[in-house]
Amino acid sequence: MDFLQIIVGRILLEYLGASVRFLYVNLRCLLNDDDFTTFSGIWSPTGSNKKKEENSSLNHMIGVIFLGALILLLIIFNT
């Protein structure tokens, strides 16, 4: 059961990180008149396995930072 929770937690963190990156990239695109980036381009880009693993690590890292900031804000505003 613990193994399943670790896997699901990692997937949820990667999804959260990909969502944050998607919002950031496309808001920046709106301000600079750049091309729109699809969610699948951020979640699982095409290319080599190295690029996919780097992207997965980046999504996970951003997900952890965003979740940590969200928990910190909840602690600050609820006390």
Secondary structure as UniProt FT lines:
FT   HELIX           2..32
FT   HELIX           39..43
FT   HELIX           49..78
//
